[in-house]
Amino acid sequence: IDDDENFLEHVKSVAGSFHLDFDTASTLTEGRMMMDSTPYDHVFIDVFMKDGNGVDFAYENNYYPGELHIMTGDFNKDGCADKFNGRAMSLSLVSKEVFTNFLHSLSSYASKR
């Protein structure tokens, strides 16, 4: 779930090259509707979205059976540290830069196969 269309296109390109079963959503509202209708193993959520905050969204959907992952450019700069204070929940934080580098590595690996 990310409102950066270029990022979503990149994810589609790389994941598609591995024939992974995945969906993308560009709003939290769209992501919530998809999560209600499809059991996902993993959901990656950007922090700052046009229709809300990804961390708040994850807390509101804590009951979801799949793993929820928060993507952020900078953990401290984006205010994630403050959002997580005093909240007990199992969430993983993923740097967008690390996630993008991981996708590039996958893409490079796929092109060599």
C-alpha positions as CSV (number, residue, x, y, z in Angstrom):
1,I,0.0,0.0,0.0
2,D,1.8,3.1,-1.2
3,D,0.7,6.3,-3.0
4,D,4.0,6.5,-5.0
5,E,2.9,5.2,-8.4
6,N,6.5,4.9,-9.6
7,F,7.4,2.7,-6.6
8,L,4.3,0.5,-7.2
9,E,5.2,0.1,-10.9
10,H,8.7,-1.0,-9.8
11,V,7.3,-3.5,-7.4
12,K,4.9,-4.9,-10.0
13,S,7.8,-5.2,-12.5
14,V,10.1,-7.1,-10.2
15,A,7.5,-9.2,-8.4
16,G,6.0,-10.0,-11.8
17,S,9.3,-11.3,-13.1
18,F,9.2,-13.9,-10.3
19,H,5.6,-14.8,-11.0
20,L,4.6,-13.8,-7.4
21,D,1.0,-13.5,-6.5
22,F,0.6,-9.9,-5.3
23,D,-1.6,-6.9,-5.5
24,T,-1.0,-3.2,-5.0
25,A,-3.1,-0.4,-3.6
26,S,-2.5,3.4,-3.8
27,T,-4.7,4.4,-0.9
28,L,-5.3,3.0,2.6
29,T,-9.0,2.8,1.8
30,E,-8.3,0.7,-1.2
31,G,-5.8,-1.5,0.7
32,R,-8.4,-2.0,3.5
33,M,-11.0,-3.2,1.0
34,M,-8.4,-5.6,-0.6
35,M,-7.4,-6.9,2.9
36,D,-11.1,-7.5,3.7
37,S,-11.6,-9.7,0.6
38,T,-8.2,-11.4,0.2
39,P,-6.1,-13.2,2.9
40,Y,-2.6,-11.8,2.3
41,D,0.5,-13.4,4.0
42,H,2.3,-10.0,4.0
43,V,1.1,-6.4,3.7
44,F,3.6,-3.6,3.2
45,I,2.3,-0.1,4.2
46,D,3.9,3.3,3.6
47,V,3.9,5.7,6.5
48,F,2.6,8.9,4.9
49,M,-0.4,8.3,2.7
50,K,-2.8,10.9,1.2
51,D,-5.7,9.3,3.1
52,G,-4.0,8.7,6.5
53,N,-1.0,7.4,8.3
54,G,0.3,3.8,7.7
55,V,1.3,3.3,11.3
56,D,-2.2,4.2,12.6
57,F,-3.7,2.0,9.8
58,A,-1.6,-1.0,11.0
59,Y,-2.7,-0.5,14.6
60,E,-6.3,-0.3,13.5
61,N,-5.9,-3.5,11.6
62,N,-3.9,-5.4,14.3
63,Y,-6.4,-8.3,14.1
64,Y,-5.3,-9.0,10.5
65,P,-3.9,-12.6,10.2
66,G,-1.1,-11.7,7.8
67,E,2.2,-9.9,8.7
68,L,2.0,-6.1,8.5
69,H,5.2,-4.3,7.5
70,I,5.6,-0.5,7.7
71,M,7.8,1.1,5.0
72,T,9.5,4.3,5.8
73,G,12.2,6.4,4.3
74,D,13.6,7.4,7.7
75,F,12.4,5.8,10.9
76,N,13.1,8.8,13.1
77,K,12.5,11.6,10.6
78,D,9.1,10.2,9.6
79,G,7.9,10.2,13.2
80,C,7.7,6.4,13.4
81,A,9.6,6.2,16.7
82,D,7.0,8.5,18.3
83,K,4.1,6.6,16.8
84,F,5.4,3.3,18.2
85,N,6.0,4.6,21.7
86,G,3.7,2.9,24.3
87,R,2.1,0.6,21.7
88,A,2.5,-3.1,22.0
89,M,2.2,-4.7,18.6
90,S,4.2,-7.0,16.4
91,L,5.1,-4.9,13.4
92,S,8.2,-4.9,11.3
93,L,9.7,-1.7,10.0
94,V,11.2,-1.7,6.5
95,S,13.3,1.1,5.1
96,K,12.0,2.0,1.6
97,E,15.6,2.3,0.5
98,V,16.4,-1.2,1.7
99,F,13.2,-2.6,0.2
100,T,14.0,-0.9,-3.2
101,N,17.6,-2.2,-3.1
102,F,16.2,-5.7,-2.4
103,L,13.9,-5.4,-5.4
104,H,16.8,-4.3,-7.6
105,S,18.8,-7.3,-6.4
106,L,15.9,-9.7,-7.2
107,S,15.5,-8.1,-10.6
108,S,19.3,-8.5,-11.3
109,Y,19.2,-12.1,-10.1
110,A,16.1,-12.8,-12.3
111,S,17.7,-11.3,-15.4
112,K,20.7,-13.7,-15.0
113,R,18.6,-16.8,-14.8
